[in-house]
Amino acid sequence: MTSLVAAGGPASAGNPNNSKKFTQAVTLEGVMDHLEAFQEIADANDGNREAGTSGYDASGAYVEQVLQAAGYETRRQYFDFAYQEQGALQQISPTPTTYVTDSFTGSGAGDVTATVTPVDINLVPPRASTSGCEAADFAGFPVGNIALVQRGSCDFGLKADNAEAAGAAGVIIFNQGNTPERSALIVGTLGTFDVDIPVVGASFATGADLADPSTTVARVYAAPIENRPTFNVIAETKSGRADNVVMMGAHLDSVRDGAGINDNGSGSAAILETAVQLAKVNKLNNKVRFAWWGAEEAGLIGSTHYVNDLVTNNPAALDKIATYLNFDMVASPNYQIGVYDADESTYPAPVTVPEGSIQTEDVLTDYFDSVGQPWVDTEFSGRSDYQAFIVNGVPASGLFTGAEQLKTAEEAALFGGQAGVAYDVNYHAVGDDISNVNAEALDINSNAIAHAAITLAQSTQAINGARSAGKSGKPHPVEDHQHEPAA
């Protein structure tokens, strides 16, 4: 494989210290160079960049090399997380078949071959299902069989927990099948439920196949859970106030099934090129700290570890973060231009939105308005790495071009593309490769990220009252500590 060290796109002339110059400096070409490097890394490492694997380690090393070449000091923040090898699902009889599957996060380990017993499944359109949501669904369940349950109405963990209580030796949870995005392979988390038997996921078609005939014998395998080390990569600008830090983050890991080029090579590449170009600005009023999070796909683990570490060991450092901007999927092929809805004008948020988040959202939406770019609100749902920040009172917003949900007719009118089709038909799938990137969306969002970076590096006054260097409406003591990256 050729060298993956790169310094980004063409060098910008002069000092790109305002929005116009800086959005020109952060080029689509530069961002695409990083995405191509991530694809090369995945190709050389079993097709993915999953946390806890060589593909993720190589992705982290690439980010570090690019940053160091641009003049940054980088650090790795290590943590352990629960890792599980690929699960397995096979039909043994009447027709030997191997299906695409994986274990649900939180599944118990085990290798079980037994008769499959469908539990109150509904294969008839529109296929609304409460399969396995009630203990009564398992009345008369043959102890030792594998329970086949369908997505719908309640948590995956509750379905698996009810099956285990009824004596099931394993569980297959298959998709609902009532819409295109609820037909593909489903793998999720069992949440807080303590399940000791193996639980794997299946597509709607696989579930229907295993349900007919009901005497099907199958094998379900879930590997033991092991603790594996992985890391976040963190770097910050050398200039700017250390007591008024702007953070930008994106998760660096992919799922196991693919290279993760849109999810989330796109966000990682965009902030990487932004960091490269920001290093060329002569003077910044506020430090900008960049983070590439590990193990997001395993449950937002890297970002949560980072914030919890500050809460426990140095809460003053957390208070010095003026705002956090998150970029998770910014190049979806059937894209929307979505901005996290901090002002809850379209979607209610599941937590109290920290003060300053609306003003952070405004930085992005005002930019789009200024260049005539349509945008829509996207739910501030806690599905990505901003969650730990907003739960702990740090203002946040960010960009999102959409995942498995279907594009509306109104959005198709605004952005083009196909209504009734997922924003990313290859979400969490093998097809999320370099061909899965919408260059127009990536260019639009890279410009917005660049604008936000240079704007907030110069002033966060609208967000927290902090004015020019050395003056602040909310002063903080400046102190060095081991939990912050070296300046």
N, C-alpha and C positions, 0 to 999 in steps of 0.2 A: 504494500500500500504506500502511496506517495505521502510525503510529509503533510500533516494536517495543520501545521502552524501557519496562521495567517494574521494579518494586522487589519483586516477589514477592507472596505472598498477604497476607491481612489482617494488619495490624500486631499484634504480640504485646504484651500488657500487661506492664509491669514489666520485671524482669530475668530472662530465662529461663535460669537458671544451674544447673539440675539436669535430670536425664533426664525427669522427668514434665513439667516446664514446657517443656522444649525440644522434646520430641516433639510436644507440642501446638502449638508455634510453627511447626514445619515441616509445613505442611498440604499435603494432596493438591491443593487448589485452587491453591496457590502453585506447586507443581511442574508442574501441568497448564498453567498460564499460560506457562511457559517452553517446554513441548512444543508448544503452539499457535504460539508465536513461531517455533520451528524449522520447523514445517510451513509457515508463511507464507513463510519464507526460501526453503525448497526450492521452493515453488510459483512464486516469483519468479525462480528461478535454475535453469531446465532440469530441475526435478524432483528435484534432489539437493543434497547438501552435501559433495561429495567434496573431499578435500584438493587444493590447487592450483587450485581453481576459485572463481568468485565466490560460490557458495553457501557454501563453507567460510569465505571471508573475511567474509561477512556474519554467519555464525554466531559467529565470533570477536569481531566488533564488538559483537554483541548481548550476549554474555557480559561483555565489558569494560564496556559501558554500565550493565548491571545492577549489577555489582560496584562501579563507581565511584559510582553513586547511593547505594549502601549504605555508602560511606566507605572502600573499599579503594583502594590504589594497585595498579595492574596493570602487568604487563610482558609483552611478546611475546619469546619465544625463537625466533629464526628458524633454519631449516636448509633445505638442499636435499634433494630426493628424486627418484627416477626416476619420471617420469610418462609414461603412454602413452595416446594418444587411443583411442577406441572401435575395436575390431576389427570385421571383417565376415566373414560366411560365407554364401555363396549357392550354390544348385544352378543350374547353367547349363543342363544337359540331363540327362535327357529332359524334366524338368518345371521350368521356371524358378521358383525359390522363394528367398525371403530368410528366413534363420533368425535367432533371437535368439542372440547370441554375444558374446564378448569375448576379448581376447588373454590368454594366461597371463602372469603376471608373470615376466620374464626371457626372454620370447620375442624372437627376432630380428625385424627389420622386413622387410616384403616384401609384394608383391601378386602372387599366383600363381593362374593358372587352368590346371587340368590334370585328368587322369583320377584318380578316387579308387580306391585299392587298399586293401581291408580287410586287416588284419593279425591273423590268428588270433583273430577276435572270436567271441563266444558269445552268440547272441540267444535261446537256449533256457533257460527257467527251470531252476535258480535263477541262472543266468548268472554263475557264478564265472568269473573271467577272469584270465589272465596275459598278455594281449595286449601285445606289444611289449616284454616284460620281458627277453627274451633276444635277442642278436644273431641267433641262428638263426631267430627268427620272421620275419626279413626276407630269408631265402634266396630268391633269384630276384626280389627286388623290382624293378619297372621304374623305372630311374633317371629322375627328373624328375616322377614321379607324386606325388600327395598321399596320405600314409599316414593311414588311418582306424584308430585304436586305441581300445581300450576301457579304462575305469578298472578297476583291480584289481591286487592283489598286490605292486606295486612303485611307486616314486616316479614322478610325472608326468615329472620331468626325465629320468629314465633312459629312459622310453619315447621321448621326443622326441629324446634324444641317439642312441639306437639307430637311429631312423628317419633322422636326418640322416646318420649314418655309412653307411647303406645307399643313400644317394643321393636320399632324398625331398626334394622342393622345398617341402613344407609339411606340417603335421600337424594333424589334427583329433582331439582326445581327447574321447570322449563318455562319458556316465555309465554306470554298471554296470547299473542297472535292476532290481536284485534286491530293493530295498526302496523305499518311497515317497521317502525322503530321498535315495536314490541314483538317482533318475529324472530330476530337474530339471536345468536347465542347470548345468554344472560349469565353474568357472573357478578356478584356483589359482595356485600358484607352481612354477616349474621349479627352484627352490632353487639349489644351487651349480653346476648343469650349465651349460656354456657352449654355448648353442644359437643359431645364426645364422639359422635359417629361421623363417618365421612359424608360430606355434602358437596355435590357438584352441580354445575349449571348445564343447561341445554337450550337449544333453539326450540321454537314452536314445532317445527317439522320433526325434530328428533323426539320430542315428547309425544307427538301424535304417533310416531312410528313405534315407540316403546309401549304405547297404550293399546296397540292392536297387533296381535291378540293380547289379552290380559295375562296369558301364561308365559309371557316373555321372561327369559332368564338373562340377567345382565351382570356386568362387573362394574363396580364403583370403587375408585381408588383416590384417596387423598393422602398426600405425603405428610410426614411429621413436620411440625412447625419448629424452626430453628431461629435463634437470634443471630442476625448478621449485622456487621458494621457497614454503615454508609456515611455520607457526609453532605453538608451544604458547602457551597463555595461562596465566599463573601469578599468583597473589595469595596473601597470607597475612594473618592477623589482626595487628592492631597490638599487642595485649597478649600476654604469654606469653613463656616462656623461648626465646631464640634458639638455645640450645645443646641443645634437646630438642624437636625439631619433629615433629609428627604430620602425615603427608601423606595426602591423599585425592585420587584421580584418576579420570578417566573420559575415554574418547576422544570427541572432538567431531565427527570426520568420519564421513560415511556412505560406503557404496559408491556406485558410479556409477548403479546401477539404480533407486535409490529415495531417499526422504527420510531414511531411517535414523532413524525416530522411536523404535522400540524399541532398535535397534542403531545408535548408542548415544545417541540423544537422551534416553532414559530415565535413564541414569546421569548424563549431563551436567546434566540439569535437576534431578535430585535433589541433587547436590552444590552446584549453584548456589543453590538455595533454602536449603540448609543453611548456605552461606556468608553469605547475606543475613541470616538470623536470628542466626547466631553473632556478627555484628558488633554486635548489640544487647546482648550479654552484657557486663557492666561490667568483669569481670576474669577472665582465663584464666591458669592456671599455665604452660601450654605453648602456643607458637604452633601454629596449624593452617595448613598450606600446602595450597592447592587447585591442582590442575593439570587443564587441559583439553588433552588430547594431540592433536596433528595426525598425520595419515598412519598411524594404527594399521592401517587396512585395507590399506595398502601394505606392511605387514610390521613393525608395532610400532615405527615409525621415530621418532616424536616422543619417546616415553618412553625409548627406547634412547639417543637423542641426549642427552637431559637427564642420564641417569645417567652415560653415558660422558664427558660434559663435566665432570662433577664428579670422576669417577675420574682424569681426565687433569689437570685444572686446579686442583682444590681437593678432595682426598680428605677433608680435615677436615670439609668441609661435608656430605659424604655420611655421615660418621660421626655427625653431629648429627641425622640422621633417625631418630627412635625406632622408627617403624613406618610402613608404607605400606598403605593400604586401597584396593582397586580395585573399581569398580562399572561393569561392562560388561554391559548388558542386564538390567534389573531390573523389566521389565513385560511379559514374554512372554505372549502370549494364552492359551496352554495351559501355564501356568507350573508350575515347581517353586520352592520356596524353598531355594536351594542356597547353602551356605557353603563356600568353598575349604577343602579338606581338609588343613590344615597338619599335623595330627597323624598323617596317613596311616592313619587308622583304617579307611578303606574303600578308598582308592586309593593305590598307591605313587606318589610324586612322581618326576619325571624328573631332578631335581637334589637336592642336599643342602638340606633346608629350614632356613633360618637360625633360630638360637635367638631366641625371642621370637615366632615366628609362631604357635605353638600358643596362646600367651596372647592374641594378637591375634584369632585365631579364637574364643577363649572369650568375648571381649567381645560378639561377635555372637550366638553360640549361647546364652550365658547370658541375654542379653536375650530371645531368642525363648522360651527355657524359662520365663522369669519372667512372660511374658504369655500362656503357653499356646499359642504358635504352633509347629506342626510344622515341621521343617526336615530337610534331608538333606545329606550331604556331596556336594560336586561336585569333580571332579578338579582338582588343583593342576598343571595340564598345561603351563603356559607359553603358552597361547593368547592371552593378553591382556597388558595393559601392566604387570603386576606382574613379568613375566619378568626384565627388566633389573635390577630391585631385588633379587630373590632370588638371582640369579646373582652379585651383588656383595655379598651378605651382609646385606641389609636385611630385617628381618622383614616379613611381609606376610600379608594374607588379603583377604577381600572377599565379594561377593555375586554370584550369577548365576542367572537364572531359566530358562536353557536356550535352545538354538539349534535346529539341524537334527536333533538326536537325538530318538528316540521316547520318549514318556512311558510309564513302566511301569505295570502294574496297581496295584502297591503305592503308587506316587506318586499315581495317580488317587484311591486311597482316602484318602490324606492331604490332598490339595489340591483335589480335584475335577478337572473337565476330562475329557479323553478319552485313555484308554490306547491305545497303538499309533499315536498321531498325534504329529507333531513338536511340541516346545514352542512353536516359532514357525514356522508353515507359510510365512510370508513372509520368512524369514531371507534377507538379501542379495537381496531382490527388490523389485519396484516396489510391492508391497502393503504394505511396511513404512511405513505412513503413520499419521496420528493415530488411525485406526480400529483399528490393530493393537496398541493398548495395553490391557492388563488393569489396570483401575483398582484392583482389590483388591490385586493383587501390588505395584503401584506404591506404594500406601499402606502396606502392610506393610513393604516395603523402605525407603521413605523414613523411616519411624519408626526402623528399625534403624540407618540411616545417621546420623540425628539423635542417637540414643542413643550411638553410637560416637564421634561428634564431640565431644559435650559431656563424655562420660566420659573420653576420652583427653586432651582439652584440660585437664582438671583433674588427671589422674594417669596416668602410664605405668609406675608402680612395678612392676606385675606383669610387664611386658614387659622392662624394662631396668634396674630398680632405681632409677630416677630418682624422687625424692620431691618435696616441695613446692618452690616457687620458691627458688632459691639453694642448694638441697641436692641432692646427687646421689650415688648409689652408683657412678656411672660418669661422673665429671666431664669436661667438655669445655671448652676455652677458648672464650670468646666473641669472635668477630672478624668484622668486616664484610668483604665481598668482592663483586666484581662479578657473581659467578655466582649469588648469592642475590637474590631480589626485595627491594626496599626495604621496610623495616618501616613 
